[in-house]
Structure formats: structure tokens, C-alpha cells
Amino acid sequence: MDYKHAAQQVLDCIGGKDNILSAAHCATRLRLVIADNAKVNKQELENAEGAKGVFEAQGQLQIIFGTGTVNKVYDEFIQLAGIEGGSKEDVKQAAAAKAPWYQRAIKTLGDIFVPIIPAIVASGFLMGIMEALNFMVNNGFLNIDTTGSVYVFAKLFSNTAYTFLPILIAYSAAKVFGGNPYLGAVIGMIMIHPDLQNAWTVSNGINVMQPVFGGLYSVPLVGYQGHVIPVIIAVWLMCQIEKRLHKVVPAMFDLFVTPLVSVFVTGYLTLAAIGPVFTKLENGIITGVQTLITLPYGIGSFIMGGLYAVTGVAGIHQMYTLIAMLAIPTGCRWPAPPTWHRAVPLWPWPSRARTPRSSPWPCPLPCPPAWASPSLPSSA
């Protein structure tokens, strides 16, 4: 195979070197980010020497050459184009910058949540194990010492990630938004400060209302345990304030003034406006999702499973991570057996969207037994 000739064919079919924003390769594919896709001749590109397929995904033009071939074609390609080779991450960033605003927004959510998934998984598995053990002990299936240190500590550890979830989200969001992640963590801590009424106890009534903005209106002094959207918006605001202050505050005062003003202004606006407003938005989203999921006979989950493939191709499937995070504190209420409750039925969608299988249900039952669902954290 003439690798140089194959590279030249690719370069000609994509509109020349001036139409290349970024180039890289993986084990089998040449990955390109193109400035103007209208200049790409896909039909001719598919007939290029050695090309086994051409498709677009995640803002990239990907040409399949196969293992052991793609790297040689790539080396010839960057020499002919006179460009510097990049990594897959460079290509992803270039593709993301070119993507529509809604895809960039969804990708941002993915960048925030993906790093904290291990913490959620660790606590989730431990919580499930402890709830199962607790069920078996209470019903006489198992006889173990529930006062021992291992059991007591494990139960303590099991809900830690969920109890302090706003701090994890705030830290990760600050890194994504280009701010100081430790200041972001402080905003998360403010939102679940122990002086605020624990959000899990609001069903018993709100204890204190606080007048804000000179008595313009009052807001409940309630924490944001289990909330997601208010945390992200608050940290985004903090990062914008911080970055602007870095530009205008003299260097000799920057270390003291910027963190102080960023945290104080963001904290006040969060408790006075951002938190109350976006909590209502967040509750509206999860109520809508729950209503759809709990349609009878699995119709809602069937619809969402079908939409997953479409949203995956469109590159906005990361939104399901946000929806699942929102569902953790509330879960769903299946209208059938009253002993099935408080579950997060979103994780089966990706598998069901990709994997056909025979089943009397069009999708998995959305709620597991009560003993398998996690108990809500009891304190901040």
C-alpha cells in the first residue's frame, strides 16, 4: 500500500490543508476536525486507498484505515498538510469548540460529573450492601453484630458521598469553569452549612425565613443537600467573578481581595436568589422525568430508551448523568406495589438502547425492592 498516496487522497477530498483545524489518530482511525464540512467529498474519500469507512461523530471526521496502517497514513498526512500532529484530546477540544452551544453545554455537564462518578459508585455500592445486610438482620435471615466497629463504620461511610455531594460537584465544576477549585468547594460547603436547616427535614416544615436585599423578600434558610443545578450555577458565577477580579485587582492585593469578594458575593447571591430559583427549576425537571418514567406498562422508559440512541448520536447523552444525579434524592414512585420506591431507574437506559433482548416488558422495571434502594442521608 502507498501510504503517501492514501494521505494525498484524503487531503484532496477534505478540501486541502486550509480546511483542517486539527488532526490525530487512534488505533484504527484518522480523526480530523474540519473547518467547513461542505468542502468534504465523502464519496471520493470512501474510495481512498486503504480506507475502510468514513463517518462523522462528535464533531470529527473519522476515516477507518485499521491497526498498523492508520499511523503510517497519519505520518504522511501531517507532512503533506504541513501541520503539527495532535493528540486525541486536542482533536476533541477542537471539535468541542466547533460544536453547537447545546452540545458544548451538555459536554460541560459531562466534564463536571464524570470525575466524581467513582465516589458516587463507591458510596452507592456500600450503601446497597449495608441496606441489604440491615434488611436480612431485621428479618432474621442473618445474625451478625450490628454494634461492631466494622458494621458501624461501614454504615457511616456508605452515605458520605451523597451527604457532601454539593462539595464534590462544586470542586469539579470550578475546575471545569476555570476557577479555583478550593473556592468552589467553599461555595459547596456554604450550601450545606450546618447552620442551615437540613434539606432532608423540610417535609416537617421550614424553621427560619430570612429577609434579603434590605427586606425586599424572604428566603428559607435551608441547605441544598442532594441538589445539583443550584450548585453548578453558583460555582459558574463564582468563577466569572474570580476571573474578572484577577484582571482588575492589583497583584499585591489579589491574594486577599479576590477570594474574599468572590466567596462573599457568590455566597450571598446563592442563598438569596440562585438557590431558591434554580431549586424550583430542578424540581420541575425531575418531576417531569418521573412523570414520564412512571407511565404505565413501561411506556415512559421505552420512550426514554429509544431517545437515548438519538441523543447519543447527537452527542448530548451526557444530560442523563445530570438527570440521574437529580433523581438520587427523590427517585421515582412506581404506582404499583407500595413497597417499591425511591430508586433511580435511569442507568438501564443506555444498555437497553444498545442491547436487544426478549422480555415481557419493553424495558426493565424502573424500581427495585425497597431494601435495595439507598436510604437518604440524615444529616449534612
N, C-alpha and C positions, 0 to 999 in steps of 0.2 A: 504493500500500500504506500502511496506517495502522500506522506503527511503534509508536506508543504502545499501540494496541490489541493488537498482537502481543506486546509486552512484558508487558502486563497478563495476557494469557492464559498466558504462560509462568509468571509469578509465581503465578497462581492454581493452576496444575497441579502446581507443585512444593511446595505446602503453605505458601505465604506467606513473608514476609521472615525470619521467625524460623527457618526451616528452611535458611537459606543460610549456609554457612561462608565461602565465597569465590566470587568471580565475575571472569571475564576473557573475552577473546575472541581468536581468531586470525584468519587471513584469511577463513575461511568459517564458523567455528563459535562458538557461545556456549558457554563452558566454565564449568560450575558444580560446586562441591563441596557436596553436600547432607548435612545432619546426619542425617536419617532418610529413607532411600530408600523406606521403606514408605509414606510420605505422597505420593510422586510418582505422578501419574496419567499413565503413558506414552501410553496410548491417546489421551487428550484432548490431550496435549502434541504428538503427531504431527499432530493436526488444527489446531494453532495456525496463525494466518495467516502465510504465508511459510515455515513450517517444511518442510524437505525431507527430514528424517530425524532420528531420536533414537536414541542408543545410549550405553552406559556403557563407559568404558575408563580404566584406570589410576586408578580411584577417582573419576573425573569423570563428570558427566552432560553429554554434549555434544549440542548441538542445532544442526543444519546449517541456516543461512539463506543462505549464499552470499556471494561477494565483493560489497562495496558495500552490502550490506543488513545484515549482522551487526553492523557498527559502529554503525549508526543504531538498531537494536533494542537493542543493549547500552547506549547512552547513555540511552535511555528507561527501560530496565530498572533501572539503578542509581539513577535518580531516583525511580522508583516504590517501589523497595525501601528507599530511604534508606540505602544503603551506599556505601562508598568503592570506586572501581574499583581493581582489582589487575592485576598482570601475569600472564603465563602461568607464570612461576616461582613467584609467590605461590600460584597455584592448585595447582601441582604439589606445593609444600611442604605445603599444607593437605590435599591428597589423600593424600600420603605419611604424614602424621601419623595419618590415619584408617585407613590400610591395615592388614591383619593383620601380626603380628610377622614372619612368614616373608617377606612381600613387602618389609617395611622392611629386613630383613637382606640380602636379595638386592640391593635398591636401593643399600644401603651399599657392597656389593662393586662395583657398577657405578660409583658415585661415586669409589671408590678407583682403579679400573683405567682408566676412560675417559681421564683426563688424561695417563696415561703411554703410551697406545697409540701416539701419534706417535713416541715414542722407540723403541718396540719395532718399529714398522713400518720406521723409518729403518735401524736395525741389521739387521733381517731381510732387507730388500731388498739392502743392501750385502753381507750375508753370502752370500745366494744368488748374487749376481753374482760374488763372489770365489771361491766354490766352483765355479761353472761355468767361470770362467777357469782355475782350478787344474786342473780335470779336462781341459780342452782342451789346456793346456800339457803336462801329464803324458802325454797320449795322442797328442801330435804333431799335433793339429788346429790349433794356434795357436803362433806363435813370437813371444813378447814377452819383454822383460827383467823377470824377477821380482825382480831386486835393485834396481830403480829406486825412487826415493822415493815416487812415486805409488802403485805396487803395494804396497810395504811398509807405507806409512801406511794405505792403504785396508784392508788385511788387519788392521791393528792396530785401526782404528776399528770394524770390522764386528761384533765381538762385545762391544763395550763395554757396551751397554745390558743385555745378558744377564749379563755378568760382575758388574755392580753393580746388578742388578735389585732385591735386597733394600733398597738405599738408596732407589731410586725409589719402591718400594712403601711404605716406612716414611714417607718425606716426605709422600706423598699421603694415607696413612692418618691421619697425625697431623692434617692439615688437616681431614679429614672428621670425626674424633673430637673436634675442638675443642681439641687440644693445640698445643704449639709445634712447628711442622714441622721446625725445625732440631734440636730434641731428638729428634724421631722419626728424623731422618736419622742421628743419632749411634747410636741403637739399631740401625739397619740396618748401620752401619759396624762396630759391635761384633760383629754376627753373621757378618761376613765378614772379621774382623780377620786380617791375615797371620800372626799368631802361632798361629792355629788351623789345624789340618790342612785343606787344601783338600778340599771335599766331593767333587770330581771324582776324587780319588785314593783314596777309601775302599775301592774294589774291591780295592786292593792290601793292605788291612789297616789297622786303626786303630792309630795310633802311640802315643797317650797317653790314659790313663784318669785322670780327676781326681775324688778323693773330695769330696763336697759335704755341706753341713749337718752338719758335725762328724763326717764319716766314715759317715754313715747309709747312703749308697750312692755309687757312682761313675758318672760320665758321660763319654762320649768327648769329647775336646777337638777337635771337628770343626766347621768352618764350615757356613754354611747357604746356600751358593751354589745358586741355582736353586730355593730353597724359597719358599713363598708364605704358607701358613696360619700357621706359627710367627711370621712377621714381623708379620702383621696382629694376632694375639693379643697379642704382646709390646708393640706400639705402643698398642693399646687399653688395656692395663694401665698403661702409662706415662702416658697421658692422664688416666686416672682418678686416679692418684696425684698428678699435677701439679695437676689442678683442685682436689683436696681440700686440698693443701698451700697453694695460693693463698688459701684461705679461712681457714686457721688460723695460718699463719706471719706474724708482724708484718711490716709493709711495709718496715721498714728492713733486714730480713734476707731478704726474699723473693727478691731477685735472686740471692742466693748459695745459700741453703739449698734452695729448690725445685728448681732444675736439678740440683744435686748429688745430692740424695736420690732424685729421680725417675729419673735415669740409673743411679745405682749399684744401687738396689733392683731396678729393672726388668732391668738387665743381668745381675745375679746370678741372679734367678729365671728369666730367659730361658735362660741356659746350663745352669742346674742342673735345670730342670723343664719349662718351656714348650717349649723347643726339642725335647728328646728325645721328649716325649709327643706333641706335635702333628705331629712328623715321621712317627711311626708312623701317625697318623690320615690324614695327607696321602698317604702311600704306599698305604694301604688304599683311599682314594678313587680314585687314579689306576690302581691295579691292577684295580679293579672296572670302571672305564671302559674300560681297554684290553681286558679280557676280553670285554666286550660288543661293542666295535668289531671285534674280530678273529674274531667268529663267522663261519663260512664263508659264501661267496656274498653277502657284503654284508648279511647279515640284521641284524647289530648296528647298522650305520649306517642301514639302513632304519628300524629301530625308533626310533633317536635322531632321525632326520629327521622322523618322524611326531610324536614327542613335542615337537619344537621349536614347532610351531604351537600346541599346547595350552599349553605353558609361556609362550609369547609372549602369549597371550590372558590367562593368569593373572597376567602381569606379573612372572614370576620368571625370564625368559630370560637375565638378566644373569649367572646362575650359570655359563653356558657360557664366559664370559670367564675366570672362576676356573679352571674345568676345563682350558681351553686353556693358561693360564699354568702350571698344574701339569704339563701334558704336555710343555712345552718341553724340560726336561732329559732326559726319558726317551722320549717319543714312543710309538710302537706297534711291535710286532713282527709284521708280517704273516707268516702261516705258510707262504706260498708262496715266491716267488723270494727267495733269501737276500741278493740284492744290493739289496733294497728294505727300508729300515729307517729308524728314528729320524725319523719325521715326525709332524706334528701334524694329524690328519685332521678337526679339529672345525670349521674355518671353512666348509667346503662345506655344512654342515647348514642354516644359515639360507636360503641360496639354493635348496637342494634342497627345503626345506619350502615355499617360496613359488612356485617356478618349475617347472611340469611340463615334461618333455621326454622324448623317446624315447631309450632306452638299453638295451643288453642287460643292464646292471647296474641294480639297484634304486636305487643311489646311486653316487657316484664311488668309484673305487678309493681306499682310505684312505691309501696310501703312495706317494709319488713315487719316482723313481730315487734311488739313494744320492747321486749328485753334486748333486741338487737340494736335499737336506736339509742343514741347517746343521751345522757341526762344533761340538762342545761347547767352551766356554771352557776354557783350560788352566790359568788362574791366577786368583787372587782379585783 
